[in-house]
Amino acid sequence: MKTWKKTAIIFVFLLVIIILQARNPNIKGPFQGILGNIVNPFVYYTDKTIGFFGGVWNGYINLVNVHEENDELRLENGKLKLDNSLLTEKVSEYERLKKLLRFREFSKLDSIACNVIGRNITGYLKYVIIDRGAEDGVKRKDPVISYSGLVGMVSEVYADTAKIEVVLNPGSNVSVMNSRTRTVGIVRGDGRGKMAVDFYDRLDDVTEGDILITSGLGGVYPKGIIVGQVDNVEAAETGLFKNLTLTSNVDFYKLENVLVMGK
């Protein structure tokens, strides 16, 4: 009985294989005839199975290679972005220095080009630090300008750096002149990021928008440097003077390059 069952199972199995061979014309192999009908399906599906797993493995290898290539491309892209950023900054610095040099050539004044390496503009005592000092010829009370206007005066000098007291500092005093009416006054920082004008003639017809420049009086600042633009005029009913406030054309919060003017 057991032998009969085994024979029947083998017969059915072989019959199924032959039917697969007959119904699937894609099944081909090296054997012909009945032997081919029996063996070729094994060869065919074994080849398909090996091909499937071979394809999966190749896909995995290709995926790993793609990830590696993506990592290399990301690294290269990061380097290009960094190079572009550095180049853009160099171009910006070149443009700023070119404006300063044009200003220096126009003014015909001896000056030293400097970079701002530190600043304190938000506190009560407002100043910037530059990267030139006594070894470069910088001296106390030297005027400091940018191409936008007056920055301040050298207050402390070290070997290779110097501290600049900016005109926004409440302790600064700059003799100024209205470029339109030629009336003079004294400018100091108001402690709020602008400048106040003291001792300005009440009878002068100063208006908002007037430009105030250094007057040349006092011997510290040469005449003609822009200090700021009048943005408010308070007409005093009594007394001898008007109260003015100025806004500087210099952006002290973004100041990067200045000129120290020799005497």
C-alpha positions in Angstrom: 0.0 0.0 0.0 2.8 2.4 0.9 4.6 1.6 -2.3 1.5 2.3 -4.3 1.0 5.6 -2.7 4.6 6.6 -3.4 4.2 5.6 -7.0 1.0 7.6 -7.3 2.6 10.7 -5.8 5.6 10.4 -8.1 3.2 9.9 -11.1 1.1 12.9 -10.1 4.2 15.1 -9.6 5.7 14.1 -13.0 2.3 14.7 -14.6 2.2 18.2 -13.1 5.7 19.0 -14.4 4.7 17.8 -17.8 1.6 19.9 -17.8 3.6 23.0 -16.8 6.0 22.3 -19.6 3.1 21.9 -22.1 1.1 25.0 -20.9 4.1 27.3 -20.6 6.0 27.6 -23.9 8.6 29.8 -22.3 10.0 26.8 -20.5 12.9 25.7 -22.5 16.0 23.7 -21.6 18.7 21.5 -22.9 16.7 18.3 -22.8 14.2 17.0 -25.4 11.3 14.6 -25.3 9.8 13.1 -22.2 13.1 13.7 -20.3 12.9 17.4 -21.3 9.3 17.7 -20.1 10.3 16.4 -16.7 13.7 18.1 -16.2 13.4 21.4 -18.1 10.8 22.9 -15.7 13.3 22.3 -12.9 16.0 24.0 -14.9 13.7 26.8 -15.9 12.5 27.7 -12.4 15.9 27.2 -10.9 17.3 29.7 -13.5 14.4 32.1 -12.8 15.0 31.9 -9.0 18.7 32.4 -9.4 18.0 35.3 -11.8 15.6 36.9 -9.3 17.9 36.8 -6.4 20.8 37.9 -8.6 18.7 40.9 -9.7 17.9 41.7 -6.1 21.6 41.6 -5.2 22.6 43.7 -8.2 19.9 46.2 -7.2 21.2 46.3 -3.7 24.8 46.9 -5.0 23.5 49.6 -7.4 21.6 51.2 -4.5 24.7 51.3 -2.3 26.7 52.8 -5.2 23.9 55.5 -5.7 24.0 56.4 -2.0 27.8 56.7 -2.2 27.6 58.9 -5.3 24.9 61.0 -3.6 27.1 61.5 -0.6 30.0 62.6 -2.8 27.7 65.0 -4.7 26.4 66.5 -1.5 30.0 67.0 -0.2 31.0 68.5 -3.5 27.9 70.8 -3.5 28.7 71.9 0.0 32.3 72.8 -1.0 31.0 74.8 -4.0 28.5 76.7 -1.8 31.3 77.5 0.6 33.6 78.7 -2.2 30.8 80.8 -3.6 30.1 82.3 -0.2 33.7 83.2 0.3 33.9 84.6 -3.3 30.8 86.7 -2.8 32.2 88.1 0.5 35.5 88.9 -1.2 33.6 90.8 -4.0 31.6 92.7 -1.4 34.7 93.6 0.6 36.4 94.7 -2.7 33.4 97.0 -3.5 33.5 98.6 0.0 37.2 99.2 -0.1 36.9 100.6 -3.6 34.4 103.2 -2.4 36.8 104.1 0.5 39.7 104.4 -1.8 37.8 106.6 -4.2 36.8 108.8 -1.2 40.4 109.0 -0.1 41.6 110.0 -3.6 38.8 112.6 -3.9 39.5 114.1 -0.4 43.3 114.2 -1.0 43.8 113.5 2.7 46.3 111.0 4.1 44.5 108.0 5.6 44.9 104.4 6.7 42.4 101.8 5.5 41.2 99.6 8.4 38.9 96.7 9.1 36.4 96.8 12.0 37.1 93.8 14.2 34.8 94.7 17.2 32.0 97.0 18.1 29.8 98.0 21.0 27.0 100.1 19.6 24.1 99.1 21.9 25.5 100.2 25.2 25.9 103.6 26.7 29.5 103.9 25.7 29.6 103.3 22.0 32.8 102.4 20.2 34.4 100.2 17.5 37.7 98.4 17.4 39.9 98.5 14.3 42.8 96.2 13.2 45.4 99.0 12.9 47.4 100.6 15.7 50.5 102.6 16.7 52.7 100.4 14.5 50.6 101.5 11.5 50.8 105.2 12.3 47.4 105.5 14.1 47.4 108.2 16.8 44.9 109.4 19.5 42.4 112.0 18.3 42.8 110.9 14.6 39.5 111.4 12.8 37.8 108.2 11.5 35.5 108.2 8.5 33.7 105.9 6.1 32.6 106.6 2.6 29.1 107.4 4.1 30.4 110.0 6.5 32.0 110.7 9.9 32.5 107.7 12.2 34.3 109.2 15.1 37.7 109.7 16.6 40.5 107.5 17.9 40.3 107.4 21.6 42.8 104.6 22.6 45.8 103.2 20.6 47.6 99.9 21.0 50.4 98.3 19.0 48.2 96.8 16.3 44.6 97.8 17.2 42.8 101.0 18.2 39.5 102.0 19.8 37.3 104.5 18.1 34.8 106.6 20.0 31.9 107.0 17.5 29.8 110.1 17.1 26.8 108.3 18.6 28.6 108.3 22.0 27.0 110.8 24.4 30.5 112.0 25.3 31.5 113.0 21.8 31.5 116.6 20.7 31.8 117.5 17.0 31.6 121.1 15.7 29.3 121.0 12.7 27.9 123.4 10.1 24.7 123.4 8.1 25.9 122.9 4.5 23.0 125.0 3.2 22.8 127.9 5.7 26.4 127.7 7.1 25.1 128.0 10.7 27.2 126.0 13.2 26.5 123.9 16.3 27.9 121.1 18.4 26.8 117.5 17.8 26.8 114.7 20.5 25.2 111.3 20.8 21.7 111.3 22.3 22.1 107.8 23.8 19.3 106.5 21.6 21.2 105.8 18.4 20.9 109.3 17.0 22.7 112.6 17.5 21.5 115.9 19.1 22.7 119.4 18.1 23.5 121.9 20.9 24.0 125.6 20.6 22.3 125.9 17.2 21.0 129.4 16.4 17.3 129.7 17.0 16.9 132.3 14.2 18.3 130.0 11.5 15.8 128.5 9.0 17.1 125.0 9.3 14.6 122.3 8.0 14.4 118.6 8.1 16.6 117.0 5.4 19.4 119.6 5.8 22.9 118.1 5.8 25.3 118.9 8.6 29.0 118.6 7.9 32.1 119.1 10.0 32.9 122.8 10.4 36.7 122.5 10.8 36.5 124.4 14.0 38.3 123.0 17.0 41.2 121.5 15.0 40.1 117.8 15.4 38.0 117.1 12.3 38.8 118.5 8.8 36.1 120.6 7.3 33.4 119.2 5.0 32.8 115.6 6.2 29.2 114.6 6.3 28.0 114.0 9.9 24.3 113.5 9.5 20.9 114.6 8.2 18.4 116.7 10.2 15.3 114.6 11.0 13.7 116.8 13.6 13.6 120.5 14.5 12.1 121.8 17.7 11.6 125.6 17.5 12.2 127.0 21.0 9.9 129.8 21.9 12.5 131.3 24.2 16.2 131.1 24.5 19.0 131.5 22.0 19.1 128.0 20.4 17.0 125.4 18.5 17.0 121.7 19.4 17.9 119.5 16.4 18.3 115.8 16.0 20.4 114.1 13.3 20.4 110.7 11.7 23.8 109.5 10.5 24.3 108.1 7.0 26.7 105.5 8.5 25.2 102.2 9.5 27.3 101.6 12.7 25.7 98.2 13.3 27.1 96.9 10.0 30.3 99.0 9.7 33.1 96.9 8.4 35.8 99.2 6.8 36.9 102.7 7.8 39.7 105.2 7.1 41.8 106.7 9.8 42.8 110.2 8.7 46.2 111.5 9.6 46.9 115.1 10.6 
